[in-house]
Amino acid sequence: MGSTCGALEGGRYKDVMQAVFLAVCAGLCWGIGEMFTKQVLHSKTVGPITAITIRSTVALPVLWVAYFVAVRWMKAEPGDWWRASSTGTLLKLGLGSGLVAGAAAMIFFYSALSRGQISVIKPIAFTLAPACAVMLGWLVLGEPMSVRKGIALAMILGGVVLLTGK
């Protein structure tokens, strides 16, 4: 970590560390939450679509409160995003983030979780997601790809195969 830390300016290092902390928090929340979801789904009294609907219904008011706090009081986000955004940006937000990542991914994930072991389903889904992001970041967004990233990607995917395979 020494060379990475030294290469980053003070403010940039703080941003990176905050991002890593928030990512760890997200991962822990997803891991804990999906463990409960798995238990609910395997009770056979709740189906995957019902579980997603309840999850979204509970999450939505919390997200709206967080949105209004971020926009109105903290001024941490633009309040006129819907007017300032291009049609392409709004389509990417609605279709890509909302429909593909929000609805379709959750339906597929919860359906898989209702049929399989969390120790198999979660690593596959949550490793394929970043692997896909790295590749799309490189191929579509022009983010840098290095031999190191390629090796790390192969190791991550290999680890999931070892973890989830027979």
ROTORFI-272469 format. One record per residue: residue in one letter; z, y, x of N, C-alpha, C, O in turn. Coordinates in pm, whole numbers, plus 50000, padded with zeros to 5 digits. Layout:
REM ROTORFI-272469
AZYXZYXZYXZYX...
REM end
This chain:
REM ROTORFI-272469
M500004988150082500005000050000500005012550086499685023350037G500355011350215500445022850302499155030650314499165042850298S498025023750341496775031050357496295037150226495715047950226T496535030350117496145035749987496965048149955496425058249910C498275047249978499155058549948498815070450036498795081749989G498555067850164498265078650255496945085450222496785097350249A496025078150166494715083650135494725092150009493795099849985L495755090849930495815098249804496645110849823497695110749887E496155121749766496925134049767498165132349680498205123149599G499155140949695500405139949622500235138649472500795129549411G499465147649410499265147349265498465135249222498755129249118R497475131549299496635119849268497465107049276497305098149193Y498325106049375499195094449390500115093249268500325082349216K500655104549225501535104549108500765099948985501305092148906D499535104548967498705100248854498455085248858498555078448756V498125080048976497865065748992499115057748960499035047748889M500245061949010501495054648985501875055048837502355045148782Q501655066448772501925067248628500975058148551501395051448456A499725057748591498745049048525499135034448541499045026748446V499555030648660499975016848684501215013548601501285002848541F502165022548596503375020448516503015018648368503515009448303L502145027248316501735026148176500975013148149501135007148044A500145008948245499414996248230500384984448228500204975048150V501394984948313502414974248314503134973948180503364963248124C503504985648129504164986347998503274980547888503754973047803A501994983947890501054978547791500974963347801501024956347700G500854958347923500784943947942502034936847892501934926347828L503194942447921504444936447874504524936747721504924926947658C504154948047662504174949147515503214939047453503564932347355W501994937847508501044928147454501554913947471501444905747379G502104910947586502624897447609503734893847513503734882947455I504684902847496505794900347404505304899947260505664890947184G504474909547223503954910147086503144897847049503274892646938E502304893247142501464881547111502284868847105501904859347036M503414868347177504294856747166504834855847023504894845046965F505234867246968505694867446828504554864046733504734856546637T503374869546761502204866646677501904851746677501644845946571K501944845646793501684831246805502674823346719502284814146648Q503944827046725504954820246643504664821946495504794812446417V504274833846455503954836546314502744828246271502774821846166L501694828346351500484821046315500724806046308500144799246224H501554801046395501814786646394502844782546290503124770646273S503394792346218504254788946104503394783845989503894777545895K502084786645997501094782745896501324789645761500714785745661T502184799745759502374807445635501604820545639501464827345537V501104824145757500354836545776499084833145853499144826045954G497944838045806496684835845876496364847045972497034857345971P495334845146056495004855146157494594868746099494964879146154I493834868745990493404881545933494604888945874494704901145888T495514881745810496724888045758497544893845872498054904945861A497674886445982498454891246097497844904046154498574913346186I496524904546166495864916546217496064928146121496304939446163T495964925445993496124935945892497524941845898497694954045893I498534933345908499904938245919500104945846049500714956546050R499594940346159499704947246288499104961246279499724970946322S497914962146225497234975146216497934984646120498024996646146T498434979346010499124987645911500404993545970500725005145945V501124985546046502354990346110502005000146222502685010346238A500974997146300500615005446414500035019046374500285029046440L499265019346267498535031446231499415043846212499105054246269P500485043246134501305055346121501925059846253502055071746278V502295050246337502865053646468501805060646553502085070446621L500585055446547499495061546624499175075646574498915084546655W499195077746443498945091146389500035101046432499735112546463V501285096646433502375105346480502145108646627502245120346667A501835098546709501585100846851500405110446871500445119046958Y499365108846789498195117546797498595132146769498235141146845F499325134346661499705148046626500655154146728500585166046755V501535146146785502425151046891501585154947013501785165747070A500645146347052499815148947170498925161147150498735169047243V498375162747030497425173747005498135186646970497835197147027R499055186046878499665198346825500775203846913500775215846944W501725195246955502895200347024502735199947175503115209447243M502205189247228502085188047373500805194247426500695197147545K499835196247338498525201447379497935192847491497255197847581A498205179747484497765170347587496355165147562495745159047650E495845167547443494495162947408493795173847328494445181947263P492455173947334491725183847256491885181247106491765169847061G492145191647031492325190346886491015190546809490975186246694D489975195646870488685196746799487665186646849486465189246849W488145175146893487285164846953486145160846862485035158346909W486385160246734485355155746639484235165846625483105162146593R484525178546650483475188846646482785190246781481585192646788A483545188646887483025190847022482245178847074481455180247168S482445167247014481795154947063480365153647012480045157846901S479525147847095478145145247055478115133346959479095126046945T476995131446893476815119946804476985106946882477605097546833G476435106447003476565094547087478015091347118478425079847114T478785101747150480215099647179480945094547056481755085347066L480665100246940481325095946817480925081546780481765073946732L479655077946803479225064146777479905054346873480335043546831K480015058047000480705049547097482175047847058482735036947070L482775058547013484185057946972484355049146848485225040446845G483545051446748483665043846623483205029546633483915020346593L482005027646687481455014146693482005006046811482424994646794G481985012046930482435004747048483925002547050484404991247063S484665013347038486115012247045486715007046915487554997946916G486295012746803486865008746674486404995246625487224986546596L485104993346616484564981046557484594969346656485124958646623V484044971146775483944959946870485324956646930485804945446917A485964966546995487254963847060488394963046959489294954746974G488364971546859489464971746763489434960446663490374952646654A488364959446587488314949546479487824935746526488524925846513A486614935346582486034922246619486884914946722487154903046706A487294921846827488094915346931489414910046875489834899046909M490044917846789491314913146732491094901246640491904891846639I490024901346563489734889846475489504877346559490064866746530F488684878446663488434867046751489714862446820490004850446825F490484871846872491694868446946492734861746856493284851346892Y492984867546742493994861846652493534848446596494344839446576S492244847046572491724834146527491904823546636492284812246607A491634827246760491854817946872493334814646887493704803146909L494174824846875495614822946890496174813746781497134806446805S495574814346662496064805746554495684791046576496254782146513R494724788446667494234774946690494644769046824494614756846843G495044777646918495304772747053496624777547109497374784847044Q496904773147229498134776647299498034790747357497004794547412I499104798447343499114812047397498924811847548498344821147604S499394801347615499264800347760497824797947803497514799147922V496954794447710495534792747739494754804747686493934810547758I494994808347561494214818847495494414832547559493444839547588K495654836447582495954849747635495334851847774494684862047795P495514842647869494894844948000493364845747995492764853648067I492744837747909491284838347899490854851947846490024858647907A491424855947734491014868647672491354880647759490544889747774F492554880547817492994892347889492604892248036492964901448110T491864882148079491254882448211489754884948198489164891748282L489164879548095487754882148073487524896948044486504902648084A488474903247974488334917547943488224926148070487274933848081P489154925148165488984933348284487814929048372487174937448436A487514916048375486344911548452485074917748395484214922348470C484964917648265483824923848197483794938848225482724944548249A484964945248221485044959648247484604963048389483894972948409V485004954948487484604957348625483084956348638482444964848699M482514945848579481054943948588480304955048515479334960448568L480744958548393480074969248318480274982748385479384991248385G481464984748443481704997148517480724998648632480225009648659W480454987648698479504987648810478064988848762477324997648807L477664980148669476264979448627475834990748534474704995548543V476714995148447476345005248346476835019248384476105028948370L478075020048431478655033248459478485037948602478815049348634G477965029148688477725033048827478985033848911478995040649014E480055027148870481265027048951481025018349075480225009049071P481725021449183481465013949307481884999249297482904995949238M481064990649356481384976349369481424973449517480584978049594S482404965749556482554962149697482704947049707482924940149608V482574942149828482784927949853484214924349813484454913749754R485144933049845486554930749809486724929149658487404919949613K486104938049580486194936949434485554923949385486084917349296G484424920449444483744908149405484604895749432484694886749349I485234895649549486114884449583487314884149489487714873549441A487894895749462489044896549372488664891749232489434884649167L487504895649187487014891349055486864876149051487284869848954A486274870449153486114855949160487474848949164487654838549102M488414854649236489754848749245490474849449110491144839949069I490344860649041490984862148910490404851848812491144844848743L489084851148808488444841648717488764827148756488994818748669G488794824448885489174811148933490614807948895490924796548858G491484817848904492874815848865493024812348718493844803948681V492234818848634492284815848490491784801748464492334794648380V490744797648535490244783948519491334773948560491564764048491L492004776548672493094767848715494254767848617494844757448590L494574779548564495704781048473495444774548338496344768648279T494214775548290493934771148153493194757848144493124751748037G492644753348256491874740848253492754728348253493974729148268K492124717248235492864704348234493044699248375493644688648395
REM end
